[in-house]
């Protein structure tokens, strides 16, 4: 029988594969293929699928097996509304705890984000965007909020990719991120929370604009 450590590694690897888009929304997750791909036992694969179902990444259906869960735009908006509250809390906590070295790290990421926008490197900007939010969560040290955001983020992968392709979206979000960084560097929790909530609110507006344009459901 596989150990818990094996299960944890397989769960992390499959989660990351889903987040990278290796498996598309609605795609079946065939046990036999997962067993071979991740060199895991059937017991471990089934347990991992149950774990990821609990996170909202996978949907289990009787007699149909498992598949990557689809998230509608309406649900994506609701999830992002929750993110707005939780990430506002995280930004406020980060402003209270940030060290000079961590503040410099945030500024460096923000500077690289600006360079990516000016160079039209939208994929690089998207990667740096994720790195900035991850660094802020790390600085905050709020483990419960971090787990919540990680779970919510995983459910929004497809819509985040769609947002990254919206014309002008990086130019809109860049100054928002810069305001978040400036507030955290200033150790101003209220300003940091307000700036983060403003940023996430603009994400909600962008999601709604996709819906109005007849984007993916």
C-alpha positions as CSV (number, residue, x, y, z in Angstrom):
1,X,0.0,0.0,0.0
2,X,1.3,3.5,-0.8
3,X,2.3,5.7,2.0
4,X,0.8,9.1,2.9
5,X,4.0,10.8,1.6
6,X,3.4,9.2,-1.8
7,X,-0.2,10.4,-1.7
8,X,0.9,13.9,-0.9
9,X,3.4,14.0,-3.8
10,X,0.9,12.7,-6.3
11,X,-1.8,15.1,-5.1
12,X,0.6,18.1,-5.5
13,X,1.8,16.9,-8.9
14,X,-1.8,16.4,-10.2
15,X,-2.9,19.7,-8.7
16,X,-0.1,21.5,-10.5
17,X,-0.8,19.7,-13.7
18,X,-4.4,20.9,-13.6
19,X,-3.4,24.5,-12.7
20,X,-0.9,24.5,-15.6
21,X,-3.8,23.5,-17.9
22,X,-2.4,20.1,-18.8
23,X,-5.9,18.8,-18.2
24,X,-8.8,20.9,-19.6
25,X,-12.0,21.7,-17.8
26,X,-14.4,18.8,-18.3
27,X,-11.6,16.4,-19.3
28,X,-11.9,12.9,-17.8
29,X,-9.2,11.9,-15.4
30,X,-8.8,8.2,-16.2
31,X,-7.4,6.2,-13.3
32,X,-5.3,3.8,-15.4
33,X,-3.6,6.7,-17.1
34,X,-3.0,8.6,-13.8
35,X,-1.5,5.4,-12.3
36,X,1.0,5.1,-15.1
37,X,1.8,8.8,-15.4
38,X,2.4,9.4,-11.6
39,X,3.7,5.9,-10.9
40,X,1.1,5.5,-8.1
41,X,-1.2,2.7,-6.9
42,X,-4.9,2.7,-7.7
43,X,-5.6,3.3,-4.0
44,X,-3.4,6.4,-4.0
45,X,-4.9,7.8,-7.2
46,X,-8.4,7.3,-6.0
47,X,-7.6,9.0,-2.7
48,X,-5.9,11.9,-4.5
49,X,-9.0,12.4,-6.7
50,X,-11.1,12.6,-3.6
51,X,-8.8,15.1,-2.1
52,X,-8.9,17.3,-5.2
53,X,-12.7,17.0,-5.4
54,X,-12.8,18.4,-1.9
55,X,-10.7,21.4,-3.1
56,X,-13.1,22.0,-6.0
57,X,-10.7,21.1,-8.7
58,X,-12.2,17.7,-9.6
59,X,-15.7,16.5,-9.9
60,X,-16.6,12.9,-9.1
61,X,-19.7,11.4,-10.7
62,X,-21.2,8.0,-10.1
63,X,-20.6,5.7,-13.0
64,X,-18.8,8.4,-14.9
65,X,-15.6,8.7,-12.8
66,X,-13.6,11.9,-12.3
67,X,-13.1,14.9,-14.5
68,X,-11.7,18.4,-14.2
69,X,-14.5,20.6,-12.8
70,X,-15.9,23.3,-15.0
71,X,-16.5,26.7,-13.3
72,X,-19.1,29.0,-14.9
73,X,-18.5,32.7,-15.2
74,X,-21.2,33.3,-12.6
75,X,-19.5,31.1,-10.1
76,X,-16.1,32.6,-11.0
77,X,-17.5,36.0,-10.0
78,X,-18.7,34.6,-6.7
79,X,-15.4,33.0,-6.0
80,X,-13.6,36.2,-6.9
81,X,-15.8,38.2,-4.5
82,X,-14.6,35.9,-1.7
83,X,-11.0,36.3,-2.9
84,X,-11.5,40.1,-2.6
85,X,-12.3,39.9,1.1
86,X,-9.6,37.3,2.0
87,X,-6.8,38.9,-0.1
88,X,-7.7,42.3,1.4
89,X,-7.1,40.7,4.8
90,X,-3.8,39.2,3.6
91,X,-2.5,42.5,2.2
92,X,-3.4,44.3,5.5
93,X,-1.5,41.6,7.5
94,X,1.5,41.8,5.1
95,X,1.7,45.6,5.7
96,X,1.9,44.9,9.4
97,X,4.6,42.2,9.1
98,X,6.7,43.2,6.2
99,X,10.5,43.5,6.7
100,X,12.7,45.9,4.7
101,X,14.1,42.9,2.7
102,X,10.6,41.7,1.9
103,X,9.6,45.2,0.9
104,X,12.5,45.3,-1.6
105,X,11.4,41.9,-3.0
106,X,8.0,43.3,-3.7
107,X,9.4,46.4,-5.4
108,X,11.6,44.2,-7.6
109,X,8.7,42.1,-8.7
110,X,6.6,45.2,-9.4
111,X,9.4,46.7,-11.4
112,X,9.7,43.5,-13.5
113,X,6.0,43.5,-14.0
114,X,6.2,47.0,-15.5
115,X,9.1,45.9,-17.8
116,X,6.9,43.0,-18.9
117,X,4.0,45.2,-19.7
118,X,6.2,47.7,-21.6
119,X,7.7,44.8,-23.6
120,X,4.3,43.3,-24.4
121,X,5.4,40.1,-22.6
122,X,1.9,39.2,-21.2
123,X,2.8,35.6,-20.3
124,X,5.7,36.8,-18.2
125,X,3.5,39.5,-16.7
126,X,0.9,36.8,-15.7
127,X,3.7,34.7,-14.1
128,X,5.0,37.7,-12.1
129,X,1.4,38.6,-11.1
130,X,1.1,35.2,-9.5
131,X,4.5,35.5,-7.9
132,X,3.5,38.9,-6.4
133,X,0.3,37.6,-4.9
134,X,2.2,34.5,-3.6
135,X,4.9,36.7,-2.0
136,X,2.3,38.9,-0.3
137,X,0.6,35.8,1.1
138,X,4.0,34.5,2.4
139,X,4.7,37.8,4.1
140,X,1.3,37.9,5.7
141,X,2.0,34.6,7.4
142,X,-1.8,33.9,7.6
143,X,-1.8,30.2,6.9
144,X,-5.6,29.8,6.9
145,X,-6.2,32.6,4.5
146,X,-3.4,31.3,2.3
147,X,-5.0,27.9,2.1
148,X,-8.4,29.5,1.2
149,X,-6.9,31.6,-1.6
150,X,-4.9,28.7,-3.0
151,X,-8.1,26.6,-3.2
152,X,-10.1,29.5,-4.8
153,X,-7.3,30.2,-7.3
154,X,-7.2,26.7,-8.4
155,X,-10.9,26.8,-9.4
156,X,-10.3,29.9,-11.5
157,X,-7.5,28.8,-13.7
158,X,-9.4,28.8,-17.0
159,X,-10.9,32.2,-16.3
160,X,-7.6,33.7,-15.2
161,X,-6.1,32.6,-18.5
162,X,-9.0,34.2,-20.4
163,X,-8.5,37.4,-18.4
164,X,-4.8,37.5,-19.3
165,X,-5.8,37.7,-23.0
166,X,-8.1,40.6,-22.6
167,X,-6.8,43.6,-24.6
168,X,-5.3,46.2,-22.2
169,X,-5.8,44.1,-19.1
170,X,-2.2,44.2,-17.9
171,X,-2.1,48.0,-18.4
172,X,-5.1,48.2,-16.1
173,X,-3.9,45.9,-13.4
174,X,-0.3,47.0,-13.2
175,X,-0.9,50.4,-11.4
176,X,-3.3,48.6,-9.1
177,X,-0.5,46.1,-8.1
178,X,1.9,49.0,-7.7
179,X,-0.5,50.7,-5.3
180,X,-0.7,47.5,-3.3
181,X,3.1,47.2,-3.1
182,X,3.4,50.9,-2.1
183,X,0.9,50.5,0.7
184,X,2.6,47.4,2.1
185,X,6.0,49.1,1.9
186,X,4.6,52.0,3.8
187,X,3.3,49.6,6.4
188,X,-0.2,51.0,6.1
189,X,-2.7,48.1,6.6
190,X,-5.8,50.1,5.7
191,X,-4.3,51.4,2.5
192,X,-3.0,47.9,1.6
193,X,-6.4,46.3,2.2
194,X,-8.2,49.0,0.2
195,X,-5.7,48.8,-2.7
196,X,-6.0,45.0,-2.9
197,X,-9.8,45.1,-2.7
198,X,-9.8,47.7,-5.5
199,X,-7.6,45.4,-7.6
200,X,-9.8,42.3,-7.1
201,X,-12.9,44.4,-7.7
202,X,-11.5,45.2,-11.1
203,X,-11.0,41.5,-11.8
204,X,-14.7,41.0,-11.1
205,X,-15.5,43.8,-13.5
206,X,-13.3,42.1,-16.1
207,X,-15.0,38.8,-15.6
208,X,-18.4,40.4,-16.1
209,X,-17.1,42.0,-19.3
210,X,-16.2,38.6,-20.6
211,X,-19.7,37.4,-19.9
212,X,-21.2,40.4,-21.7
213,X,-19.1,39.6,-24.7
214,X,-20.3,36.0,-24.8
215,X,-17.1,34.5,-23.4
216,X,-16.8,30.9,-22.2
217,X,-19.4,29.7,-19.8
